[in-house]
Amino acid sequence: MKCLLVDDLEETCWRCRRFLQRQDVQILTARSGSQALGTGCSSTHVAACASLDVQIRRWMASELAELMREREDPPDPIIFVPPVRATQPSRLQGI
């Protein structure tokens, strides 16, 4: 199974990759929404599931998920990962 990790922080991707590799999962990573659409949703690398950072720079995770769902073979499930320390405005938005 392939899993796409989308997070603008390299350390977060590294930690998730380390955990999932123990679960026999092939990991694809992207550091931006644009990269995620090219990496995890391409015809050569179809991700079975995706983990999205809800505070990725320049993107709303919900918008990225919507674009991913429009693809021919979208990841399912798409998991939203909240920040460790959410700010008050983020909490009010539900992220």
C-alpha positions as CSV (number, residue, x, y, z in Angstrom):
1,M,0.0,0.0,0.0
2,K,1.2,3.5,-0.8
3,C,0.6,6.4,1.6
4,L,1.1,10.1,0.7
5,L,2.3,12.4,3.5
6,V,1.8,16.1,3.0
7,D,3.5,18.4,5.4
8,D,5.7,21.5,5.0
9,L,7.9,20.5,7.9
10,E,10.5,17.9,6.9
11,E,10.7,16.6,10.5
12,T,7.0,15.7,10.6
13,C,7.3,13.8,7.3
14,W,10.4,12.0,8.6
15,R,8.6,10.9,11.9
16,C,5.5,9.7,10.1
17,R,7.6,7.8,7.5
18,R,9.6,6.1,10.3
19,F,6.4,5.0,12.0
20,L,4.6,3.8,8.8
21,Q,7.6,2.0,7.4
22,R,7.3,-0.4,10.3
23,Q,3.8,-1.1,9.0
24,D,5.0,-2.3,5.6
25,V,3.7,0.9,3.8
26,Q,5.5,2.5,0.9
27,I,5.7,6.2,1.7
28,L,5.4,9.1,-0.7
29,T,6.0,12.6,0.6
30,A,5.2,16.1,-0.5
31,R,6.2,19.4,1.1
32,S,3.4,21.4,-0.6
33,G,-0.1,21.1,-2.0
34,S,1.2,21.5,-5.6
35,Q,3.8,18.8,-5.0
36,A,1.2,16.5,-3.5
37,L,-1.0,16.8,-6.5
38,G,1.9,15.8,-8.7
39,T,3.4,13.1,-6.5
40,G,0.6,11.2,-4.8
41,C,-2.0,11.6,-7.5
42,S,0.0,10.9,-10.6
43,S,-0.6,7.9,-12.8
44,T,2.6,6.2,-11.8
45,H,2.2,6.8,-8.0
46,V,-1.4,6.4,-6.9
47,A,-1.6,6.7,-3.1
48,A,-4.1,4.5,-1.4
49,C,-4.5,7.0,1.5
50,A,-3.2,10.5,2.3
51,S,-2.3,12.3,5.4
52,L,-2.6,16.1,5.1
53,D,-1.2,18.8,7.4
54,V,-4.1,21.1,8.1
55,Q,-1.9,24.1,8.3
56,I,0.3,23.6,5.2
57,R,1.6,26.9,3.8
58,R,-0.4,28.6,1.1
59,W,-3.1,25.9,1.1
60,M,-6.2,25.0,3.0
61,A,-6.1,21.2,3.6
62,S,-9.8,21.0,2.7
63,E,-9.1,22.6,-0.7
64,L,-6.2,20.2,-1.3
65,A,-8.4,17.2,-0.3
66,E,-11.1,18.4,-2.7
67,L,-8.7,18.6,-5.6
68,M,-7.4,15.2,-4.7
69,R,-10.9,13.8,-4.7
70,E,-11.5,15.1,-8.2
71,R,-8.7,12.8,-9.5
72,E,-9.5,9.6,-11.4
73,D,-8.2,7.4,-8.5
74,P,-8.2,9.6,-5.4
75,P,-6.7,8.5,-2.1
76,D,-9.2,7.0,0.3
77,P,-9.1,7.8,3.2
78,I,-7.7,11.4,3.4
79,I,-6.6,12.0,7.0
80,F,-6.3,15.5,8.3
81,V,-3.4,15.9,10.9
82,P,-3.8,18.9,13.2
83,P,-0.8,20.8,14.5
84,V,0.6,19.8,17.9
85,R,0.1,23.3,19.2
86,A,-2.9,25.0,17.5
87,T,-3.4,28.7,17.8
88,Q,-6.7,30.1,19.0
89,P,-7.8,31.1,15.5
90,S,-7.0,27.6,14.3
91,R,-9.1,26.1,17.0
92,L,-12.0,28.3,16.1
93,Q,-11.7,27.0,12.5
94,G,-11.7,23.4,13.7
95,I,-8.1,22.7,12.8
